[in-house]
Amino acid sequence: MIWFELIINNATHTILFQGTKPSYNPGLITNSFLLLPYGMVTLLVATGRFTPLDWALSLVIGIGVAAMLGFKTHRRLASRKESPMEPEGPA
């Protein structure tokens, strides 16, 4: 999950989301000052302690969790598009 945080989350908050906003967003600030330093320290500590099997297993679990969250988000967005909002009429 650290790789997910360092690569995906950092890229989305600094490139994708920031390009559409006129000012800093909370995700960019949180990512820059809290998650990125924490992720780097965790990665450096894990480098000396993880075996290649540990790295492979963490990669598989990380991809699985990211895919599950992405599928859930995609399903929610699709259900919102399918159910049109009811027009407001006179009461």
C-alpha positions as CSV (number, residue, x, y, z in Angstrom):
1,M,0.0,0.0,0.0
2,I,2.9,2.3,0.5
3,W,3.7,2.2,-3.3
4,F,0.0,3.0,-4.0
5,E,0.3,6.0,-1.6
6,L,3.6,7.3,-3.0
7,I,2.9,6.9,-6.7
8,I,-0.9,6.9,-7.3
9,N,-2.1,9.3,-4.5
10,N,0.8,11.7,-5.0
11,A,0.3,11.8,-8.8
12,T,-3.4,12.3,-8.6
13,H,-3.3,15.1,-6.0
14,T,-0.4,17.0,-7.6
15,I,-1.2,16.6,-11.3
16,L,-4.7,15.4,-11.9
17,F,-6.7,17.2,-9.2
18,Q,-4.6,20.3,-8.8
19,G,-4.8,21.1,-12.5
20,T,-8.6,21.6,-12.2
21,K,-8.6,23.8,-9.1
22,P,-7.6,27.4,-8.9
23,S,-6.1,27.1,-5.4
24,Y,-4.6,24.3,-3.2
25,N,-6.9,21.5,-2.3
26,P,-6.8,19.8,1.1
27,G,-5.7,16.5,-0.5
28,L,-2.6,18.1,-1.9
29,I,-1.7,19.7,1.5
30,T,-2.4,16.4,3.4
31,N,-0.4,14.4,0.9
32,S,2.6,16.7,0.7
33,F,3.0,17.3,4.4
34,L,1.7,14.2,6.1
35,L,1.4,11.1,3.8
36,L,4.4,11.6,1.6
37,P,7.0,11.9,4.4
38,Y,5.3,9.1,6.3
39,G,5.3,6.9,3.2
40,M,9.0,7.5,2.5
41,V,10.0,6.7,6.1
42,T,7.9,3.6,6.1
43,L,9.4,2.5,2.8
44,L,13.0,3.1,4.0
45,V,12.4,1.1,7.1
46,A,10.7,-1.7,5.2
47,T,13.5,-1.9,2.7
48,G,15.9,-3.6,5.1
49,R,13.3,-6.0,6.6
50,F,11.1,-7.2,3.8
51,T,12.0,-10.3,1.8
52,P,11.2,-10.5,-2.0
53,L,8.1,-12.6,-1.1
54,D,6.9,-9.9,1.3
55,W,7.2,-7.3,-1.4
56,A,5.3,-9.5,-3.9
57,L,2.6,-10.2,-1.4
58,S,2.2,-6.5,-0.5
59,L,2.0,-5.6,-4.2
60,V,-0.7,-8.2,-4.8
61,I,-2.7,-7.1,-1.7
62,G,-2.2,-3.4,-2.6
63,I,-3.5,-3.9,-6.2
64,G,-6.4,-5.9,-4.9
65,V,-7.5,-3.2,-2.4
66,A,-7.0,-0.5,-5.0
67,A,-9.1,-2.5,-7.5
68,M,-11.8,-3.1,-5.0
69,L,-12.0,0.6,-4.0
70,G,-12.0,1.6,-7.7
71,F,-14.7,-0.9,-8.6
72,K,-16.9,0.3,-5.7
73,T,-16.4,4.0,-6.7
74,H,-17.2,3.2,-10.3
75,R,-20.3,1.3,-9.3
76,R,-21.5,4.2,-7.2
77,L,-20.9,6.7,-9.9
78,A,-22.7,4.5,-12.5
79,S,-25.7,4.2,-10.2
80,R,-25.9,8.0,-9.8
81,K,-25.9,8.4,-13.6
82,E,-28.6,5.8,-14.1
83,S,-31.1,7.4,-11.6
84,P,-32.1,10.8,-12.9
85,M,-33.0,13.4,-10.5
86,E,-36.7,14.1,-10.2
87,P,-37.7,17.5,-11.5
88,E,-39.0,19.9,-9.0
89,G,-42.5,21.0,-9.7
90,P,-44.8,23.5,-8.0
91,A,-45.9,22.3,-4.6
